[in-house]
């Protein structure tokens, strides 16, 4: 009997340690547009899925390579950027291409490393060599604005950009986010740690750091942010007013904790 209990204790000990050491599900970054459509990059394709992770449509162009980033701020014109081949293109809400891909090399801009939608229409690009933001017009054929960025930090380049309500957000070194208005004026920067990307939803800037999604109040940057524990290792997204993460197969709820001190 004692021998049997001994093995029971050992089994229980191993089971507890297995549970504690089991890592969180490897999550996947997703994007939700204003129409509620969910988008993600998987291998060489851009995919649209429903709230259960079921496939609804996709776009793939092997000649362009693997998509680098998506911008879904305009639900009818999803921006897809291909850094390797230096192309951008637009998809409609059914994941069908609008027009033809735009080869950025043909615009004579040099190497582009980042791209996002402009709230004025068109697209913002970041040119690495000249260290400046370049805005293309709505037809994506000519440059209509340039904002120098080299004077801010001569030794680094942003690794993520997006524009919200006319303000361009540029993440630097995974720890600082610069803000620039439509006229090129530098606004107070945000000291926010993030892992390569961040998003803005419901007036919150959401960033993933130390295995948590953290929400920062843009209208009150001095307020304590709110942290969320999620069962996936990826930046969460707001769906139907709930913060959820995508584990690669389905969406899972995140739990809101008390504000950070």
N, C-alpha and C positions, 0 to 999 in steps of 0.2 A: 504494500500500500504506500509506504514511504517512498519507495523507488518510483512508483507511478506518479505520485505528487511531485517528486523531483523533476521528472520529465515535463509535467504540466507547467511548472514554474519556468523551466527553461524555454518551453514553447511560447508561453505568454510573454516572456522577456524579449524573445526574438521578434515576436509579432509587433510589440509596442515599438521597438527600435525600427522595424521595417516601415511602420506607419510614419514615425517621426522623420525618418531619413528620406521618405519618398518625396521627390521634388514636385513643385507645382507643375501643372500641365503646361507644355510648351505652347504658348499662345501665338497668335498671328495678328498683325496690325490690320485693322479694317477701317473703312470710312463710311459715313452715313451722310447722304445728301439731304436737301431740304424736302424732298418728296418721300423720304423714308427708305430709299433704295440703299442697299449695302454693297460696298465694293471692296475688293481686295486683289492683291497681286499674288499669283501662284505660279511659280516657275516662269514660263515665258508668256503667260496670258494674264489679261485683266478679266476678273470674274465678277459677276453680279449674283448675289445669293439672297435668300429670304431670311427671316428671323430664326429659322430652324437650321440654317446652313445649307439648305437645298439649292442646287445650281439653277439659275434662271437665265443665264446668258454669258457669253465670253467673247473676247477679241484677242486674236493672236496674229503676230506678224513676225515670222522667223527671220526675215531680212533685217529687221530693226533690232533684234536681240531681246534681252530681258528688260521689261519696264523698270525704271528706277523709282518713279514716284507718281502719285495720283493727286489731283486736286478736284474735289467734288463740290466746291462752293457754288457752282452753277449746275443744277441738276440736269439741265438739258444740253450741257456742253462740258463733259468730263474731260479734264486735261490729263494727258498721259505724256510723261517725259522719259526719253530713252537717252541716258547720258552716254553710253558706249558708242552709239551710232549718231549722237547729236541730232536727234529728231524729236519733234513734238507732234501730237495729233489730238483731235477731239472726237469723243464718242457721244452718241445720244443715249437716252435712258434705257435703250434696249441693247446697249453695248455694240452698236453698229457704228462704223467710222463715218464721220462727217467730212466730206471732201477728201483730201489727200494728206499724207504726212508732210510736215514742213521740215526740210533739212536746214538746220541752223547754220551749217557751214556755208551754205549759199548766200546767207545774209552778210557774210564777212565779219562776224562778230568775234571770232576766236573761240576758245574752249568755254562752253557753258557747263556749269556744274550743278545749278539749281534752277527750278522753274516753278511758278505758281500762277494762279489766275489773278487778274487785276480787277478791283472793284469798279473800275471805269470801263471794263471790257478789255480784251486783249490779254497779254501775258507779261508777267515780270520774269526776267532772267537774271542770273548772276554770272558775270564774266570774271573768271579767275585771274587772268593776266592783268587786266586793267583795274581789278578790284572795284567794280561798279555794278549797280543795278541798271538794267536796261528794260524799258517797257516797249513792247510791240503793240501796234494798233490792233483793232478788232479783226482785221483780215489776216493778221500775222505775217505781214509782208514788209513792214517798215518800222524803224525806230522812231518813237515819238517823245521819249523822255529818257534822261540818264541821271542817275544819282551816284556820285562818287562815295565810296565806302572806305577807301584806303586810309583816310585821315583818322578813322575811328580806331583801327587796330592794324598796324602795318605788318604784324607777324602772323595773323590768322585770317581765315576765311570762314564765313558762316557755313553750317552744315545742314541747316533747314530754314526754309522761309515760307511764310503764308501772309495773306493780306486779309484784314477784317475791318469793316467800317472805315475804309480809307487809310488804315494804318498798316504799314508793312512791318512784320515781325521777323527778325533775323536772329537765329540762335547761334551763339558762339561758344565753342569749346565745351559744350554740354553743361554749361553752368551760368551763362549770361544770355539774356534776350534783349536785343536792341529794338527800339521802335522808331519808325520814321514815318512822318505824315506825307500826304500827297505832294507837298511842295519841297520835300527833301529835308525838312527840319527834323533834327534829332530830338526825340522826346526822352523823358527819364527812362533809363534802362531798368530791367527787371532781373534781380539776382535769383534765378530759378534754376535748380539742377534738373537735368532731363537726360534721357538716353536717346540721342540722335534725332528724335522727333517729338513734336507736341501738337496739340490740336486745341481749337477754341469752339466751345459749345455752350449755349445758355449763359453767356456772359462769364464763363469760366475758362481759364487756360488749364488744360489737363496735361500733366506730364508724368512720365513713368520714371521712378527713381527708387533704388533699394527695394525692388520687388513690390512696389506699391504705386498705384495711380494716385496722384495728388492734385486737388483742384484749387486753383488760385483765383480770387475774385478780381476781375479786371477793373471793375468800377471802384474798388476799394483795395488797392494793392497792399496797403498796410495791415489789412485784416489777416487774422490767422488762417492759413489754408486748411483744407479738410483732406484727410487721408482716407483711402479706401483699400481694404484688403480684398484681393481678387484671386480666384482659383486658377488664373492663367498668368504666365509670365509675358505680359504684353500690355501696351497702353490700352486702357478701356475706352469705351465709347458710350454715349448716352442714347438709349433706345427706349422710346415710349416713356420718357422721364425716369428711366432706371439706368444706372451705370452698370454696364455689362462688358465682359471680355469674351473673346472668341478663342477657343482652344484648338482651332483647326478643323473642328467638326460641328460644333454647336456653340451657342451663346450661353454664358453662365453669369449669374448675378454676383455683383460685388457688394461687400458689406461696408457701410459707412461707419467710421470710427469718430471719436471725439476730435475736435480741431487740434492741430499740432500746437505745442506751447510756443 
